[in-house]
Amino acid sequence: MPPGEPLDPRNHGRWPPPGSPHPGDDLRTMSSTHRPATGLTLVAWTILLAASLLPVIVSRELLGSPMGWDERGPIACAVIVVGLVVTSVVASWRPLRPFLVVLLALVGAQWLVFTQLGSLPAVRALTRDPSFGVFMLAELALNLVVTLVVVAVLFAIHRDRHAFYLAKGDTAAPAGPIGWMGVKPGDRWNALGRNLTIAISLGTLAFLVLSGQPSVDLVVRVLPLLPVILLAAALNAFNEEVSYKASLLSVLVGPIGPRQALWMVAAYFGIAHFYGIPYGLIGVALAWFLGWILAKSMLETQGLAWAWFIHFVQDVLIFSFLALGSITPGGG
């Protein structure tokens, strides 16, 4: 039983049940059992992109007409609701219902949290506080509210946290081969995860140093903020891995197959980082790759451990430089 279906009580609580993807299953092997209709895949892609940050990017960068959450939220939710309505009429769309429900929960919660809760005077004062330890934790607390809403919806759909990868997983599971990365049959995630952590972190650090060029004095001054940086990195990695990857992956693998599901999760995550660090298309490309490889780790290990840890290390580096004030998100 692939992610997206309730745990069958006849399996006596075993997870994964017989016949479902197991930690370390080759992506090609999993894909061979999924032959979704092309039309269903195109529908899923269309709705995902419409609900992503892409309309905001097009509006701001190409049309010169800024679009905020006040406009984006209702439009995205309307598109998803229309999709849900169509699933009650078009039978071939019905496998996408769990995906549409989760996407609506994610986008709807973000819209309500950031436009309503985030606009309260007390909350706004915190998010606009110049202190890194205050504004960063306040923003992450808002994102945590969104994540908890998504988790609640996922529990209602799946009825078991393992079905949406809210578990450690098998951190030494076999890794599916990736020829261009030198990942061979027989390689395992305990070695691949370590190597990815080192390689990606060195790349992130090199970019941050070249972009920010912090002085030694600034580096020393940020050390007292290290506990806040670690907490913020841990929270952000959890929020994004659950909300942007585990949630969508768990409801896409069944209807459209693991290969397309990985690409869709990577696209949504990458586009969401257009105004992040790095900024623009480079940031999208890097986040797209990171989203793909981390989602792949979830699928093959059936858990969050490696995805969360690799993301956490990158956020420790990025948040350290944000705390230094030597770089800013959005290309500033």
BAKELUM-76803 format. One record per atom (N, C-alpha, C): residue in one letter; x, y, z. Coordinates in steps of 0.02 Angstrom, whole numbers, padded with zeros to 5 digits, always signed. Example, Ala and Ser with C-alpha at 12.3 -4.5 7.8 and 13.67 -1.06 7.14 Angstrom:
A+00660-00284+00390A+00615-00225+00390A+00660-00165+00390S+00642-00112+00354S+00684-00053+00357S+00645+00002+00394
***
This chain:
M+00043-00060+00000M+00000+00000+00000M+00044+00062+00000P+00042+00103-00052P+00084+00163-00056P+00061+00216-00008P+00106+00264+00011P+00084+00321+00051P+00023+00354+00020G-00023+00374+00061G-00084+00404+00037G-00145+00363+00055E-00134+00300+00077E-00189+00257+00097E-00186+00245+00173P-00243+00236+00206P-00242+00221+00278P-00209+00155+00292L-00182+00149+00351L-00151+00087+00372L-00205+00033+00378D-00194-00024+00346D-00243-00078+00347D-00237-00115+00413P-00289-00117+00454P-00285-00150+00519P-00270-00224+00513R-00283-00254+00455R-00269-00325+00446R-00194-00339+00447N-00153-00287+00438N-00081-00296+00440N-00053-00294+00510H-00098-00288+00559H-00079-00290+00630H-00029-00235+00647G-00038-00176+00616G+00003-00119+00634G+00071-00118+00602R+00087-00167+00559R+00153-00167+00527R+00156-00113+00474W+00213-00079+00471W+00222-00027+00420W+00292-00033+00391P+00300-00033+00326P+00248-00029+00275P+00212-00096+00268P+00150-00097+00249P+00115-00159+00237P+00144-00194+00177P+00129-00260+00170P+00155-00298+00113P+00136-00265+00047G+00185-00262+00001G+00171-00236-00066G+00185-00162-00074S+00198-00126-00018S+00211-00055-00023S+00286-00042-00029P+00306+00019-00048P+00377+00035-00052P+00411+00024+00015H+00469-00005+00014H+00508-00017+00075H+00569+00028+00073P+00599+00042+00132P+00660+00081+00132P+00712+00051+00086G+00740+00092+00041G+00791+00069-00004G+00766+00042-00070D+00701+00039-00080D+00675+00017-00145D+00703+00063-00199D+00728+00033-00254D+00753+00072-00310D+00697+00114-00340L+00712+00178-00354L+00662+00222-00383L+00634+00195-00448R+00678+00162-00488R+00654+00134-00551R+00607+00075-00538T+00621+00036-00486T+00577-00019-00469T+00510+00006-00447M+00509+00058-00404M+00445+00087-00381M+00407+00117-00440S+00443+00151-00485S+00411+00184-00541S+00380+00134-00589S+00409+00074-00594S+00384+00025-00642S+00314+00001-00624T+00295+00009-00560T+00228-00013-00539T+00177+00043-00543H+00200+00103-00561H+00155+00161-00566H+00155+00187-00638R+00100+00181-00673R+00093+00207-00740R+00033+00253-00742P+00039+00312-00712P-00019+00358-00709P-00036+00385-00778A-00099+00402-00787A-00120+00433-00849A-00085+00501-00857T-00065+00516-00919T-00031+00580-00932T-00075+00639-00913G-00140+00633-00926G-00186+00687-00910G-00188+00702-00835L-00187+00649-00794L-00189+00658-00722L-00126+00694-00698T-00069+00675-00726T-00006+00707-00707T-00006+00780-00727L-00032+00796-00786L-00034+00866-00808L-00081+00907-00764V-00136+00878-00743V-00182+00913-00697V-00147+00929-00632A-00112+00878-00604A-00076+00888-00541A-00023+00943-00547W+00015+00942-00601W+00067+00992-00612W+00036+01062-00618T-00018+01067-00656T-00050+01132-00667T-00074+01163-00601I-00107+01123-00561I-00134+01148-00497I-00077+01166-00450L-00025+01124-00448L+00032+01137-00404L+00065+01203-00422L+00079+01214-00486L+00112+01275-00507L+00068+01337-00495A+00003+01329-00505A-00043+01385-00493A-00045+01404-00419A-00036+01354-00376A-00038+01366-00304A+00030+01384-00274S+00082+01380-00315S+00150+01394-00291S+00163+01469-00291L+00226+01487-00280L+00246+01557-00282L+00254+01583-00353L+00247+01540-00403L+00258+01560-00472L+00216+01620-00495P+00150+01622-00480P+00112+01682-00500P+00138+01746-00470V+00162+01743-00408V+00190+01802-00376V+00253+01824-00411I+00296+01776-00429I+00359+01792-00464I+00344+01824-00531V+00298+01794-00569V+00280+01821-00635V+00252+01891-00628S+00208+01901-00578S+00177+01966-00567S+00229+02020-00551R+00275+02002-00506R+00325+02052-00484R+00380+02064-00535E+00408+02009-00560E+00469+02014-00600E+00455+02030-00674L+00398+02007-00700L+00384+02016-00771L+00331+02070-00785L+00282+02075-00741L+00227+02121-00752L+00234+02186-00712G+00280+02186-00664G+00289+02245-00623G+00230+02261-00578S+00191+02211-00561S+00132+02220-00519S+00138+02175-00458P+00161+02203-00402P+00172+02162-00343P+00108+02126-00320M+00116+02062-00304M+00061+02022-00278M+00082+01994-00210G+00041+02007-00159G+00055+01983-00093G+00010+01925-00073W+00014+01906-00009W-00028+01851+00015W-00102+01868+00011D-00119+01932+00017D-00190+01952+00013D-00220+01932-00054E-00180+01935-00108E-00205+01917-00174E-00189+01844-00191R-00129+01823-00175R-00108+01755-00195R-00148+01702-00159G-00159+01710-00094G-00194+01659-00055G-00262+01641-00082P-00307+01691-00090P-00374+01675-00115P-00374+01644-00185I-00329+01668-00229I-00327+01642-00297I-00305+01568-00295A-00252+01554-00258A-00227+01485-00254A-00280+01439-00224C-00311+01461-00170C-00363+01420-00138C-00422+01408-00185A-00440+01459-00224A-00495+01452-00272A-00479+01400-00325V-00417+01400-00350V-00396+01351-00400V-00401+01281-00372I-00378+01272-00310I-00379+01206-00280I-00451+01183-00267V-00493+01228-00243V-00563+01211-00231V-00598+01190-00295V-00584+01226-00349V-00612+01206-00414V-00590+01135-00432G-00527+01121-00420G-00502+01053-00433G-00539+01001-00392L-00551+01017-00329L-00588+00970-00286L-00660+00960-00310V-00691+01014-00333V-00759+01008-00359V-00760+00963-00421V-00710+00972-00464V-00708+00932-00525V-00698+00858-00509T-00663+00842-00455T-00653+00772-00438T-00718+00737-00421S-00768+00774-00402S-00833+00744-00388S-00872+00728-00451V-00849+00757-00508V-00883+00747-00572V-00841+00702-00619V-00775+00715-00620V-00731+00678-00665V-00696+00623-00624A-00714+00562-00638A-00689+00506-00599A-00613+00498-00604S-00585+00515-00662S-00513+00506-00672S-00472+00553-00629W-00503+00607-00604W-00468+00654-00561W-00470+00634-00487R-00512+00587-00469R-00523+00572-00398R-00461+00549-00360P-00413+00514-00392P-00352+00497-00355P-00314+00557-00329L-00327+00617-00356L-00291+00677-00335L-00324+00711-00274R-00380+00686-00250R-00415+00718-00194R-00370+00728-00133P-00335+00675-00109P-00292+00687-00051P-00239+00741-00063F-00211+00742-00123F-00162+00793-00140F-00193+00863-00137L-00252+00870-00165L-00286+00935-00166L-00305+00957-00095V-00325+00910-00054V-00343+00927+00016V-00282+00951+00054V-00226+00916+00046V-00165+00935+00081V-00139+01002+00055L-00141+01012-00010L-00118+01076-00039L-00163+01133-00016L-00228+01121-00012L-00274+01173+00013L-00259+01188+00086A-00245+01138+00126A-00229+01149+00197A-00165+01190+00203L-00115+01175+00162L-00051+01211+00165L-00060+01284+00144V-00088+01294+00084V-00095+01362+00058V-00145+01403+00099G-00201+01371+00119G-00251+01405+00159G-00225+01425+00227A-00188+01379+00259A-00160+01395+00324A-00109+01451+00319Q-00067+01450+00267Q-00018+01504+00258Q-00054+01571+00249W-00105+01571+00208W-00143+01633+00195W-00173+01660+00260L-00207+01618+00298L-00238+01641+00360L-00188+01661+00413V-00135+01622+00420V-00085+01636+00472V-00049+01702+00457F-00027+01711+00394F+00014+01769+00378F-00026+01833+00368T-00090+01827+00349T-00130+01887+00338T-00173+01906+00399Q-00190+01857+00440Q-00232+01869+00498Q-00191+01868+00562L-00165+01810+00580L-00125+01805+00641L-00064+01850+00638G-00031+01850+00579G+00029+01890+00572G+00018+01965+00573S-00045+01986+00562S-00060+02058+00562S-00080+02085+00630L-00086+02041+00680L-00102+02065+00747L-00045+02110+00772P-00061+02165+00804P-00009+02212+00825P+00048+02180+00865A+00030+02136+00912A+00082+02104+00953A+00127+02060+00912V+00098+02023+00865V+00138+01979+00823V+00180+02020+00774R+00149+02071+00746R+00186+02114+00699R+00245+02147+00732A+00237+02166+00794A+00293+02197+00830A+00351+02149+00837L+00336+02085+00847L+00388+02035+00854L+00423+02021+00788T+00384+02013+00734T+00414+01997+00669T+00453+02056+00640R+00440+02117+00665R+00476+02175+00640R+00530+02199+00689D+00539+02161+00741D+00591+02178+00790D+00660+02171+00756P+00705+02218+00766P+00770+02215+00734P+00815+02159+00760S+00800+02132+00818S+00841+02080+00847S+00830+02014+00811F+00884+01983+00788F+00879+01919+00753F+00843+01866+00794G+00859+01862+00858G+00829+01812+00901G+00755+01821+00911V+00730+01881+00901V+00658+01895+00909V+00621+01884+00844F+00641+01920+00791F+00602+01916+00729F+00605+01847+00697M+00664+01814+00702M+00670+01749+00670M+00626+01696+00704L+00628+01695+00770L+00587+01646+00806L+00513+01661+00799A+00495+01726+00794A+00425+01744+00784A+00400+01719+00716E+00440+01729+00664E+00421+01706+00598E+00416+01630+00596L+00463+01596+00628L+00462+01523+00628L+00403+01496+00668A+00383+01533+00720A+00324+01512+00759A+00261+01514+00715L+00256+01566+00673L+00199+01569+00626L+00201+01510+00578N+00260+01495+00553N+00266+01438+00507N+00251+01372+00542L+00267+01368+00606L+00253+01306+00644L+00178+01296+00650V+00140+01350+00657V+00067+01344+00658V+00042+01313+00593V+00069+01336+00537V+00051+01308+00472V+00068+01234+00469T+00127+01217+00492T+00149+01147+00491T+00103+01103+00533L+00083+01126+00591L+00039+01086+00634L-00029+01076+00602V-00053+01126+00566V-00117+01118+00529V-00109+01064+00476V-00054+01066+00439V-00040+01016+00386V-00034+00946+00417V+00001+00941+00472V+00009+00875+00505V-00059+00848+00527A-00102+00891+00554A-00168+00869+00575A-00208+00841+00516V-00204+00875+00458V-00238+00852+00398V-00208+00786+00374L-00143+00780+00377L-00110+00718+00357L-00130+00659+00400F-00136+00672+00466F-00159+00619+00511F-00230+00598+00493A-00272+00647+00475A-00341+00631+00457A-00344+00588+00394I-00298+00601+00347I-00298+00564+00284I-00266+00495+00292H-00207+00493+00322H-00168+00432+00324H-00180+00388+00385R-00195+00421+00442R-00207+00386+00505R-00145+00352+00534D-00088+00366+00505D-00025+00339+00532D+00032+00384+00510R+00073+00406+00558R+00125+00455+00543R+00178+00427+00495H+00188+00361+00495H+00237+00333+00450H+00217+00342+00377A+00151+00348+00364A+00127+00354+00296A+00146+00421+00265F+00162+00471+00307F+00186+00535+00280F+00255+00551+00308Y+00293+00497+00320Y+00365+00501+00335Y+00382+00537+00399L+00334+00545+00445L+00348+00576+00509L+00379+00524+00556A+00438+00502+00538A+00475+00450+00574A+00548+00457+00556K+00591+00427+00596K+00662+00428+00581K+00677+00393+00516G+00646+00336+00505G+00660+00296+00446G+00723+00255+00453D+00740+00218+00402D+00800+00176+00402D+00857+00218+00373T+00898+00247+00416T+00950+00293+00393T+01007+00258+00357A+01008+00191+00357A+01058+00153+00320A+01027+00115+00262A+00967+00135+00241A+00933+00101+00186A+00973+00106+00122P+00966+00057+00076P+00999+00063+00011P+00975+00125-00026A+01021+00157-00061A+01005+00217-00100A+00999+00199-00173G+00946+00222-00204G+00939+00210-00276G+00995+00243-00315P+01021+00210-00366P+01078+00238-00403P+01062+00304-00438I+01111+00349-00438I+01106+00413-00473I+01172+00420-00512G+01171+00401-00575G+01232+00397-00614G+01273+00460-00615W+01241+00517-00627W+01278+00580-00634W+01307+00604-00568M+01283+00576-00512M+01311+00594-00446M+01360+00541-00421G+01369+00487-00460G+01414+00434-00439G+01385+00388-00386V+01319+00390-00376V+01287+00346-00328V+01272+00280-00364K+01302+00225-00340K+01299+00161-00374K+01252+00113-00338P+01229+00062-00373P+01189+00010-00339P+01229-00019-00280G+01197-00027-00225G+01230-00053-00165G+01250+00002-00117D+01253+00065-00139D+01268+00120-00093D+01210+00128-00044R+01227+00152+00015R+01176+00159+00066R+01173+00231+00091W+01115+00247+00122W+01103+00316+00143W+01147+00337+00202N+01173+00291+00241N+01217+00312+00296N+01280+00345+00268A+01306+00319+00211A+01364+00350+00180A+01344+00408+00134L+01291+00398+00094L+01269+00451+00049L+01246+00512+00087G+01209+00503+00141G+01186+00559+00181G+01243+00599+00210R+01293+00563+00235R+01353+00597+00262R+01388+00637+00207N+01399+00605+00149N+01435+00638+00095N+01396+00699+00069L+01330+00692+00063L+01290+00748+00041L+01293+00806+00090T+01290+00790+00155T+01293+00842+00206T+01358+00883+00199I+01413+00848+00190I+01478+00882+00185I+01482+00923+00121A+01464+00892+00064A+01471+00926+00000A+01425+00987-00006I+01362+00978+00013I+01314+01034+00007I+01332+01089+00056S+01354+01071+00115S+01373+01121+00166S+01433+01162+00143L+01482+01129+00112L+01541+01166+00088L+01520+01215+00033G+01474+01193-00011G+01450+01238-00063G+01412+01297-00034T+01369+01283+00015T+01331+01337+00048T+01377+01386+00083L+01426+01359+00118L+01473+01403+00154L+01514+01446+00106A+01536+01416+00052A+01575+01454+00003A+01534+01512-00025F+01471+01498-00043F+01428+01552-00069F+01419+01607-00017L+01406+01588+00045L+01392+01637+00097L+01453+01680+00111V+01511+01649+00113V+01573+01687+00126V+01587+01735+00070L+01580+01712+00008L+01593+01755-00050L+01542+01812-00055S+01479+01798-00035S+01427+01849-00040S+01431+01899+00017G+01442+01873+00078G+01440+01917+00137G+01506+01945+00157Q+01561+01908+00145Q+01628+01929+00164Q+01631+01958+00235P+01609+01917+00284P+01608+01943+00353P+01678+01950+00381S+01685+01999+00425S+01749+02008+00459S+01754+01960+00518V+01814+01949+00540V+01825+01905+00598V+01788+01932+00659D+01786+01998+00665D+01751+02028+00722D+01677+02011+00722L+01646+02013+00663L+01575+01995+00658L+01563+01923+00677V+01607+01878+00655V+01600+01807+00670V+01602+01795+00745V+01647+01830+00779V+01653+01823+00852V+01590+01849+00886R+01562+01903+00860R+01504+01934+00891R+01440+01892+00884V+01439+01847+00834V+01379+01807+00823V+01377+01745+00868L+01433+01728+00899L+01436+01668+00940L+01384+01666+00996P+01370+01722+01031P+01318+01719+01083P+01249+01702+01056L+01238+01711+00991L+01173+01696+00961L+01168+01623+00938L+01221+01584+00949L+01221+01516+00923L+01163+01474+00948P+01143+01477+01012P+01084+01438+01034P+01020+01456+00995V+01010+01521+00982V+00952+01542+00943V+00957+01517+00872I+01017+01521+00843I+01028+01498+00775I+01012+01424+00769L+01036+01384+00816L+01024+01312+00815L+00950+01296+00821L+00916+01331+00866L+00844+01320+00875L+00806+01341+00812A+00824+01398+00784A+00790+01422+00723A+00802+01374+00665A+00863+01349+00658A+00878+01302+00604A+00839+01237+00612A+00835+01213+00674A+00798+01151+00686A+00724+01159+00670L+00695+01215+00690L+00624+01228+00677L+00610+01237+00602N+00652+01276+00569N+00641+01289+00498N+00648+01225+00457A+00698+01185+00473A+00707+01122+00437A+00647+01077+00447F+00621+01073+00507F+00562+01031+00520F+00501+01058+00482N+00490+01124+00488N+00432+01154+00454N+00433+01140+00379E+00490+01153+00347E+00492+01148+00275E+00493+01075+00251E+00527+01031+00287E+00528+00961+00266E+00459+00929+00272V+00422+00948+00323V+00355+00920+00331V+00305+00953+00284S+00304+01020+00284S+00253+01057+00246S+00263+01053+00171Y+00325+01060+00148Y+00338+01064+00076Y+00355+00997+00044K+00379+00950+00083K+00402+00887+00052K+00363+00827+00075A+00367+00809+00139A+00335+00748+00163A+00260+00749+00149S+00228+00806+00160S+00156+00810+00151S+00136+00796+00079L+00167+00831+00032L+00150+00823-00039L+00172+00756-00066L+00231+00734-00046L+00256+00669-00070L+00209+00612-00051S+00182+00616+00009S+00140+00561+00035S+00074+00554-00003V+00051+00608-00035V-00013+00605-00070V-00004+00608-00146L+00058+00610-00170L+00070+00611-00242L+00098+00545-00268V+00134+00508-00227V+00165+00445-00250V+00112+00397-00275G+00056+00391-00240G+00004+00345-00260G-00026+00361-00328P-00053+00423-00338P-00087+00437-00401P-00043+00449-00461I+00018+00478-00452I+00058+00494-00512I+00126+00459-00513G+00142+00419-00462G+00205+00382-00461G+00261+00420-00429P+00312+00385-00405P+00366+00417-00367P+00409+00465-00407R+00421+00449-00470R+00466+00493-00510R+00435+00562-00518Q+00373+00565-00542Q+00340+00630-00550Q+00329+00664-00482A+00314+00624-00431A+00303+00653-00364A+00366+00689-00340L+00424+00659-00351L+00487+00690-00331L+00498+00756-00368W+00484+00756-00433W+00494+00817-00472W+00446+00872-00450M+00384+00853-00434M+00335+00903-00413M+00354+00933-00346V+00374+00891-00300V+00395+00916-00234V+00456+00962-00241A+00504+00941-00282A+00563+00982-00294A+00546+01049-00325A+00498+01049-00372A+00478+01111-00405A+00445+01159-00356Y+00400+01133-00315Y+00364+01175-00267Y+00414+01206-00217F+00460+01165-00193F+00510+01188-00145F+00558+01238-00177G+00579+01224-00239G+00626+01269-00272G+00596+01336-00286I+00535+01337-00314I+00501+01400-00330I+00490+01442-00267A+00476+01408-00212A+00463+01444-00149A+00524+01482-00124H+00584+01466-00151H+00645+01498-00128H+00672+01551-00177F+00629+01575-00222F+00651+01626-00270F+00675+01689-00233Y+00642+01707-00178Y+00661+01767-00140Y+00701+01749-00078G+00735+01693-00080G+00775+01671-00022G+00849+01684-00032I+00888+01641-00002I+00961+01646-00007I+00987+01579-00033P+01018+01577-00093P+01030+01631-00141P+00965+01655-00172Y+00969+01714-00204Y+00910+01746-00233Y+00902+01729-00307G+00840+01728-00331G+00826+01722-00402G+00831+01651-00429L+00846+01645-00494L+00846+01580-00527L+00899+01534-00499I+00955+01562-00478I+01007+01520-00447I+00979+01488-00383G+00945+01528-00343G+00915+01502-00282G+00863+01449-00296V+00823+01460-00349V+00772+01411-00368V+00805+01345-00389A+00858+01350-00430A+00892+01290-00454A+00923+01250-00397L+00956+01285-00351L+00988+01251-00295L+00936+01220-00249A+00883+01258-00234A+00830+01231-00191A+00793+01174-00225W+00785+01178-00291W+00753+01125-00329W+00792+01060-00322F+00859+01064-00331F+00900+01004-00322F+00896+00978-00251L+00902+01024-00203L+00899+01004-00133L+00831+00971-00117G+00777+01001-00143G+00711+00972-00133G+00706+00903-00161W+00735+00893-00221W+00732+00827-00254W+00770+00774-00215I+00832+00790-00196I+00873+00739-00163I+00848+00724-00092L+00821+00775-00057L+00795+00763+00010L+00729+00725+00008A+00687+00740-00041A+00625+00702-00049A+00642+00629-00067K+00693+00620-00108K+00715+00552-00126K+00738+00514-00064S+00771+00549-00019S+00793+00516+00043S+00733+00494+00085M+00680+00536+00086M+00619+00516+00122M+00588+00453+00092L+00584+00452+00026L+00552+00397-00009L+00591+00332+00002E+00657+00336+00000E+00697+00275+00004E+00710+00253+00075T+00711+00299+00123T+00721+00279+00193T+00656+00275+00231Q+00601+00300+00200Q+00536+00303+00232Q+00537+00343+00297G+00575+00398+00297G+00578+00439+00356G+00609+00507+00342L+00610+00550+00394L+00632+00619+00388L+00705+00630+00407A+00737+00581+00436A+00800+00593+00471A+00852+00628+00427W+00869+00598+00370W+00922+00628+00329W+00899+00694+00299A+00837+00698+00277A+00812+00760+00248A+00815+00817+00299W+00792+00803+00359W+00794+00854+00411W+00865+00874+00428F+00910+00826+00436F+00978+00841+00459F+01016+00882+00407I+01012+00861+00343I+01048+00899+00291I+01021+00970+00286H+00955+00976+00289H+00924+01043+00287H+00945+01084+00349F+00946+01053+00407F+00964+01086+00469F+01034+01116+00464V+01082+01078+00439V+01151+01102+00435V+01155+01163+00388Q+01119+01161+00332Q+01120+01218+00287Q+01090+01280+00321D+01037+01269+00359D+01004+01326+00393D+01048+01355+00448V+01088+01312+00481V+01134+01338+00531V+01182+01388+00499L+01208+01369+00441L+01254+01414+00405L+01219+01478+00382I+01161+01470+00350I+01125+01528+00323I+01103+01575+00379F+01075+01547+00433F+01051+01589+00488F+01109+01622+00524S+01166+01591+00525S+01225+01623+00555S+01242+01687+00518F+01239+01684+00451F+01255+01743+00411F+01199+01795+00415L+01137+01772+00421L+01082+01820+00431L+01092+01856+00498A+01112+01818+00548A+01124+01849+00614A+01181+01899+00610L+01231+01884+00568L+01286+01931+00559L+01262+01995+00526G+01208+01990+00487G+01184+02049+00451G+01224+02063+00389S+01267+02015+00368S+01311+02029+00311S+01276+02012+00245I+01220+01974+00247I+01181+01961+00187I+01108+01966+00205T+01066+01975+00155T+00993+01979+00166T+00958+01937+00114P+00900+01909+00131P+00862+01871+00082P+00832+01917+00029G+00814+01888-00028G+00781+01927-00080G+00828+01971-00120G+00893+01957-00115G+00941+01994-00156G+00960+02062-00130G+00938+02078-00068G+00953+02144-00042G+01025+02153-00020
***
